[in-house]
Amino acid sequence: MPARSVPRAFLCQLVCPTVLSRSDSAHRENTLARSRPIDALIEEFSARRSLRATSLIISVYGDAIAPRGGTVWLGSLIKLLEPLGLNERLVRTSVYRLSKEGWLSSEQIGRRSYYSLTRSGWRSFERAYERVYSEPRVSWDGEWTLVLMGQVPQRKRDTLRKELSTLGFGAFSSDMLAHPLPPRSALTSVLQDMDVQRRVVLMRARNEGLPTSAPLNRLVRECWNLEALGVQYAEFLDRFRPVWRAIDSNGGLDPQAAFLIRTLLIHEIRRLLLRDPQLPDDVLPGDWHGTAARLLCRNLYRATFRQAESYLAEVLETADGPLPEPAAYFYERFGGL
């Protein structure tokens, strides 16, 4: 997809446009300097050749549309995504593809098309919700949950491995997956959905002696590619720390800029957190960047969500008019907004 440049007028409105209207040129230059990290974030994202529009739309639905009923008019979604470099044709093609894949369903009312999350789409978001928006679990009793798959029919094992890997499980052996702090409700849901709850053996195990040991730490490094994920977390910090400093130093955001920052923030962190096994600190490398990345994400989200919600209410439409108010669970994100 060709890069789409962000209008320079938009740059001038990113951070506190009321300040930019002042005649003091020195203050104007200082404010523009603080807005450049935000502008750079949006331009860098828009210029990515590997951009997958379908993935971004899923991020927007999960973060912004699902808490407000899960349905929007396609025309308003096109308008919402345009500043991120997604043109009308690309959005229409991507939404159509998501419908074919079972994420969305469409309804035609007059000349307008409205797209809603399907039941399976809702279930996918519910499974991801805890991993993306919950506070990290810091206490660990030293025990591991083991899933033994020896009695699962061969035709289902690969699918079960894939589903459990999305919950953070790693393979201790070909037929044994393990995790120290698995999401219990999501694990139960996966086993029930695949109808293998009577075929797997769930066990609790503890490392002999101390909670960790050198052999266990080696096993952890072999089962989960933490080194590559740590590098990606470091890149996330490099990308979003300047944005946080720009917001923190100025104290004001344009609603559209707040929405764009929040959307890119969740789109980036979602891809990392869904690959992160979210292991306890006891078994993580000493230079692990994941904890700092989650903290930065929480702070940025809290700083942008109100203005972003204002922009969503202004742009997005349903068949009944404006979007409904966010559901109560929305305000529980990241330990409370």
N, C-alpha and C positions, 0 to 999 in steps of 0.2 A: 504494500500500500504506500503510495507516495506520501511524503511528509506534509503535514498541514501546519502552516505557520500560525502562531497565535498573534492576533492583531496587537499592535503596539499600544493602542488605546486601552486594550484590556490590561496590559501591564500596568498602566497608570492608575487602574482602579483596583488592583489586587489588594493593596494594603491601605486601609483607612482613606477612602477617596475624599473625605471632608478635609483631611489634612493637606492633600495635594492641591486643593483649590486655593491655598494661601499664597500670598504674593512673595513670601520669603523664599528666594531661590535656593539658599543654602539648605533650608529645611526641606525643600522639594527634592533636592539631590540626595539628601540623607534618607528620605522616605523611599525614593526609587531604589537606592542601594539595598535597603532592607527587603524590597519586594523582588529583587532579582533572583534569589534562591527559589521562590515560588514560581516565577515565570520560567526559570530554567528547568524545574521539575516537570512542568506541563509540556514544554517544548521537547524535552528529552523523551518523554513518554510518547508524544505524538509522532516523533521521528523514528520510532522503532520499526524496523522492517519485519520483525518477528511478532508484531502485535496480533493477537487473536481477538477479534471483536466479540466472538461468542463468549470467551472467557470474561471479558470486561462486562458484558451485559449480565452474565450470571452474577458477577460481583455486585452490580447495581441492584439487581433484583433481590439478592440475599440481604444486602446491607440496608437498602433504602425503600424498596417497594414492598417486600414481604411484610414488614411490620405495619404497613399502611393498607393492608387488604390484599396485596398480591396481584392487582389488576391495573393496567394503565392503557390509555389510548396510544397507539403506535406513533401518531404524529407528535405527541408531546414527548415521547421517549426519544425520537429523532432529534428534537430541539434540545433536549437535555444533554445528549451525547455529542452534539456538534462541536462544542469547544474543545473536546478531547481528540479531534481529528477524525471522527467517524462520520462519513457523509451518509446521505439518505439511502443510497443504493446499498452500501455496506451494512447499515443497520437492518434494512428490510431483508437482505439475504441472510444475515446472521440470525434474526428472529425466526425466519422460516426454517432454518436448519435446526434451531433449538426446539421448534415445534415437532419436527420430524424425529428428533432424538428423545422426545417425551418430556422435556423440561417445561414447555409452555403449551397452552391451548388457546385457540383464537375464537372470537365471536364477532360477527359482522353486524353492526347496527347502522343502517343507512349506508353512508359512504365511509364510515369509520370502522377501523379494525381495533379490537381491544384484546390484549394478550394477558393471560392469567397463568399463574403457576399451576401445574398439574398436581395431583395427589402425590405422585412419585417425586416431583420436584420439591414439594414441601418436605417430604421425608428426608430427602438429601440435604436440604438446608438445616433441618432439625439435627441431623447427625453431625454436621459441621459446626453448628452453633457453639457447642461447648468448647470445641478446640480453638475457635477463633476469638470468642468474646468473653470467656470465663477468665477469672484470675488464676494464675498458675498455682498448682498445688505444691506446697513447699515441704510438708511433713511426709515422711515415709518410714514405715515400720520395718523395712528391710526384707519384706516378703515379695515374691514374684507370683504372678498369676500365669499358669501354664495351660495351654490349650493343646491337647493331644488329639490328632486327627486320624489316627490309624484306622478307625472304624468308619470314617466318612467315605462314601463311594468315590472312586477315583475321578469320575467325571465332575465332581463338585469341589475337589480339593484345590485346584488352581484358583477358582473363583473365591473360595473361602479364604485362601491365603491373601488374595488381593484385597478383599473386603476388610480383613483384620489388619492388614498393613496400613490401611487408611486410618485405623484407630491407633496406630503407633506400635503394633506388635512387630517383633523381629523373630527370625527363624533361628532357634537354638539347634534344630536339626530339621531334616526334611519333613517330618510329621509332628514337630513340636514348635509352637509359637509361644512367645513369652513377652510379658510387659510387667514392670513393677507397679504402675499406677494406672490401670486401664479404666476407661470410662464405662462403668458397669452397665448403665442403661443402654448405651449404644452397643455394647457387646451382646447383651441379651437380644436386642432388636435384630442384629445381624444373624445370629444363630436361628432365631425364629423365622425371619424372612426367608432364609435358605432351607428351613425345615431340617436342620441338622442338630438341634438341641439334644436329641436322644442318641446322637452318634459321636459327639465329642466328649472328652473327659476333661473337666476343669479341675485343676489342682492348685494348691498354694505351696510354695517352696521357699526356703531360706538358705542363704549362703552359710556354710558351717563357720561358726565363730563370728567374725565381724560382718557387718552388712555387705561389705565389698572386699575384694581381694585382687591381687594382680592377675590371676587367671580369669576372674570374672570381668575385670576391666578390659582385658584383651578380647574376651568374647563379645562384650558390648561394642567395641570398636569394629569387630568383624560383622556383626549383625546390622548395625546402623551406620550409614555413611555420614558420621557427624562432622568430619573434617570439611567436606564440601558444603554441607549445610551451614557450618560456622562461617565460612567465607561469604556465603550469600547473606547471612545476617549482618556481617561487617559492612557489606555493600549497602544494605538497607539503611544502616546507621549513617553512613557517609551521605546517602541521598536525602535523608529526612531531617538530620540534625540542623542543617542550615535553615530549613523551613521552620523548624521549631524556634530557632533563635530569631528569625524574622518576625514571627507572630508574637513571641514573648517580648521582644524589644519595642514593638509598636502598639500592641494592645487592641487592634481593630482589624476586621476583615470584611471585605465585600462578600455578600451571601453567595454569589456565584463562585468566587475563589474558594470559599469555605467548602462548598460542595465538591469542587474539583480536587482539593487537597484531601478531603475525607475519602473520596472515591479511590484516588490513586493509592492512598495509604492502605485501605482495606484490600484493594486488589493486589498490592505487593505483599502485605503481611499474610493474606489468606493463602497464597501459593506456598509460602514458607511454613506456616503453622500446620497446614494439612500434610506436609511432608515431615514435620518435626514429630518424633516419637514422644516428645514431652516427658523425658526421663527426669527423675529427681536429681538434685544437685550432686548427691553422693556418687553418682556414676558418670557424671559429665566431665569433659576436659576442664582443666583449670582456667583456660582462656576462652571459655564459652561466651559467645556474644548474644545468644538467644534471649537471655533474661533482660539485658539492656534494651534490646529491640522491642520486646513486649511492653516494657515500661514507657519507652518513647511513643509507641503506638497508642497506648492508653492516654498519655498526656495530650497528644495531638488530637485524638478523637474527642476528648472532653473539651478541647479548646475550639473545635470547629463544628460540633454537631448541631448547636442551636441555630447558627446562621445557615448551615447546610439544610436543615429542616425547613427553614423559612423559604429557601430557594426551591426546594422540592414542592412545597405547597403552591408556589407561584407558577411553576412550569408544568408539572404533571397533572393530567386529567383522567378521570374515570368516566364511565357512561352516566353517572349521577352528578358529575361536576368535579369539584376539587377532591383531592385525596382525603380519606378519613384520617383522623388523628392517629399517631403511632400507638400501637398496643402497649399495655403496661410493661410487658417483658422487655421492650426496647430500652427502657430506662434502667434496667438491671445490668446492661452491658458493662464490662470491665470493672465489675465490683460496684457499679452505681454511677450514673451520670448526674 
